[in-house]
Amino acid sequence: MAVKCADILKLMEEVAPSYLAENWDNCGLQVGDLQGVVEKVLLTIDVNFAVAQEAVDRGATLIISHHPLLFSPLRTINVREPLGALINYLMANKITVFAAHTNLDLAVGGVNSALAQIIGLSKPVVLQQADQARIYKLVVFIPVGYEQKVRTAVLDAGAGWIGNYSHCSFSGKGTGTYRPLKGTNPFYGREGELAEVDEVRLETIVPAGLLGPVLEALLDAHPYEEVAYDVLPLENRNASFGLGRVGQLAPPLQLDQFAELVKNKLGLQAVRIGGGERQVQKVAVCGGAGADLWPLALQAGADTIVTGDLKYHIAQDILAAGMNFIDAGHYGTEVVVLPVLQKHLGDICSRDHLDIQLLLSEINTDPFTFI
C-alpha cells in the first residue's frame, strides 16, 4: 500500500502537535501535494537550494524542515528570484515541504528536550510553559455497554495526554435520568416517560487545540440523540510543553570546561561565553533564539544559560545578574533535534507498519562560519 505525504504528516502530530505552534508562526504544509506518494523523507533545519537538490539526489519526495520555507505572505512568486526559483524547483521535482517550527520547539522530545539531553542535564523541566498547553476537563455520560466505543473515540482523537502517558481517563458508574419530550427519538425509554438508565461517567483532559476534534469524535461515537457532557477549563496546564529546559549538571564544571563540553557535544567550531565567576551546576537551555528567557532561568536558580543569537545588551544584563552564558548559535542549538526526530518518527512508522526511510540532511545550513 502506497504511503502518502498526508499519512506521514498525520504521524507528525504525535511528535509535534500542530496546536502547539505560536499564532505568528507558519507551520505545516509549505509547498507540494499532500496526496503525493512518499518512500523517503529528508529531515533538515532549513530548506535551501542545496537541500532541495539533496532531496532529488537521494530520492526523497517529502522534506520535513524545522524552519518554515514560507514565513511572510507572498505577493508574487518570481522564478527569477531566489525564493521563487526554489519553489519552482521543488514543484518541478514533485517535492513536498512541511515545517514543524515552534510546535517542535515546545513539544515533549522536541528541540529543547534534545538540547538538554545531549548536554547531559539531569531531570530537566520546562522553563516557560506554553499558553497552548492550557487544558480542559471533559466529562461525558455514556450508557453502559457503549463506554468503550466512546472512550476509544475521544482518546484516539487526542484527549487524555498527561506528560509521556497517553489515553488517560477515569470512569465510574451511576444512574442517569431524563424524560423524552414530544418529537424526540430516545435511545432508551419512551416519549413522555421518565427513564432511568445505567450510565458511565467518563472523565479525561483535552488540550485546547484539540477540543474541537475531540468533541466531534465524541458526538459521532455516542449513541444518544442529545449528549450530556461538560467542558471545564482547568487552572493547571500540561507542564511537559513549553520553551526551554532547566536541569542539573553533574559533576559541576568551571565555565571554560563546560564550554568545551558544549562545543564537543554539539560539534561546533566555537562558542561565545561570558561570566565564569560561578561554577556551572544548574543550567538552562533554549534552542534557537532563547536569550529572552534568561530572567526565567535566573528565577529557576540557573547559574548558566545556553542558547543562540545572544545580543550585546542582553549579554550585559545576564552578567550583571551574576549568571554565565554560552551562545552556541541558532543552528547549533537546534540541529540536535534531527536525530531525535528521526528515531521518534521512525518508531511510529514501524509501529504502523509503514515502510519509510527517514534521511538526515547532510547539508549544513548554518549561515555562519568561524575563521
QUIPE-V138687 format. One record per residue. N is the residue number from 1. PHI is phi as a letter, one per 40 degrees, with the letter a starting at -180 (* if undefined). Layout:
{{N | PHI} {N | PHI}}
This chain:
{{1 | *} {2 | c} {3 | c} {4 | b} {5 | d} {6 | c} {7 | c} {8 | c} {9 | c} {10 | c} {11 | c} {12 | c} {13 | c} {14 | c} {15 | c} {16 | b} {17 | d} {18 | c} {19 | c} {20 | c} {21 | c} {22 | c} {23 | c} {24 | c} {25 | c} {26 | b} {27 | c} {28 | g} {29 | c} {30 | b} {31 | a} {32 | h} {33 | b} {34 | c} {35 | c} {36 | c} {37 | c} {38 | b} {39 | b} {40 | b} {41 | b} {42 | b} {43 | b} {44 | a} {45 | c} {46 | b} {47 | b} {48 | b} {49 | c} {50 | c} {51 | c} {52 | c} {53 | c} {54 | c} {55 | d} {56 | c} {57 | c} {58 | c} {59 | g} {60 | c} {61 | b} {62 | b} {63 | b} {64 | b} {65 | b} {66 | c} {67 | c} {68 | c} {69 | c} {70 | b} {71 | b} {72 | c} {73 | d} {74 | c} {75 | c} {76 | a} {77 | b} {78 | c} {79 | c} {80 | c} {81 | b} {82 | d} {83 | c} {84 | c} {85 | c} {86 | c} {87 | c} {88 | c} {89 | c} {90 | c} {91 | c} {92 | c} {93 | b} {94 | f} {95 | b} {96 | c} {97 | b} {98 | b} {99 | b} {100 | b} {101 | b} {102 | c} {103 | c} {104 | c} {105 | c} {106 | c} {107 | c} {108 | c} {109 | g} {110 | c} {111 | d} {112 | c} {113 | c} {114 | c} {115 | c} {116 | c} {117 | c} {118 | c} {119 | c} {120 | g} {121 | c} {122 | c} {123 | f} {124 | c} {125 | b} {126 | c} {127 | c} {128 | b} {129 | c} {130 | c} {131 | d} {132 | c} {133 | c} {134 | c} {135 | b} {136 | b} {137 | c} {138 | b} {139 | b} {140 | a} {141 | b} {142 | b} {143 | c} {144 | d} {145 | h} {146 | b} {147 | c} {148 | c} {149 | c} {150 | c} {151 | d} {152 | c} {153 | c} {154 | c} {155 | c} {156 | c} {157 | c} {158 | h} {159 | c} {160 | g} {161 | c} {162 | b} {163 | g} {164 | c} {165 | b} {166 | b} {167 | f} {168 | c} {169 | a} {170 | b} {171 | a} {172 | a} {173 | c} {174 | a} {175 | b} {176 | b} {177 | b} {178 | a} {179 | b} {180 | c} {181 | c} {182 | c} {183 | g} {184 | c} {185 | b} {186 | c} {187 | c} {188 | b} {189 | g} {190 | b} {191 | d} {192 | g} {193 | b} {194 | c} {195 | b} {196 | b} {197 | b} {198 | c} {199 | b} {200 | b} {201 | c} {202 | b} {203 | b} {204 | a} {205 | b} {206 | b} {207 | c} {208 | d} {209 | c} {210 | b} {211 | d} {212 | d} {213 | c} {214 | c} {215 | c} {216 | c} {217 | c} {218 | c} {219 | c} {220 | c} {221 | c} {222 | c} {223 | c} {224 | c} {225 | c} {226 | b} {227 | c} {228 | c} {229 | a} {230 | b} {231 | b} {232 | b} {233 | c} {234 | b} {235 | c} {236 | c} {237 | b} {238 | c} {239 | c} {240 | c} {241 | b} {242 | i} {243 | c} {244 | g} {245 | a} {246 | b} {247 | a} {248 | c} {249 | b} {250 | b} {251 | c} {252 | c} {253 | b} {254 | c} {255 | d} {256 | c} {257 | c} {258 | c} {259 | c} {260 | c} {261 | c} {262 | c} {263 | d} {264 | c} {265 | c} {266 | c} {267 | g} {268 | b} {269 | c} {270 | a} {271 | b} {272 | b} {273 | b} {274 | a} {275 | h} {276 | h} {277 | c} {278 | b} {279 | c} {280 | c} {281 | b} {282 | b} {283 | b} {284 | b} {285 | b} {286 | a} {287 | c} {288 | g} {289 | c} {290 | b} {291 | c} {292 | c} {293 | c} {294 | d} {295 | c} {296 | c} {297 | c} {298 | c} {299 | c} {300 | c} {301 | g} {302 | c} {303 | c} {304 | a} {305 | b} {306 | b} {307 | a} {308 | b} {309 | f} {310 | c} {311 | c} {312 | d} {313 | c} {314 | c} {315 | d} {316 | c} {317 | c} {318 | c} {319 | c} {320 | c} {321 | c} {322 | g} {323 | b} {324 | c} {325 | b} {326 | b} {327 | c} {328 | c} {329 | g} {330 | c} {331 | c} {332 | c} {333 | c} {334 | b} {335 | c} {336 | c} {337 | c} {338 | c} {339 | c} {340 | c} {341 | c} {342 | d} {343 | c} {344 | c} {345 | c} {346 | c} {347 | c} {348 | c} {349 | c} {350 | c} {351 | d} {352 | c} {353 | f} {354 | b} {355 | c} {356 | b} {357 | c} {358 | b} {359 | b} {360 | c} {361 | c} {362 | c} {363 | c} {364 | c} {365 | c} {366 | c} {367 | c} {368 | b} {369 | b} {370 | b} {371 | b}}
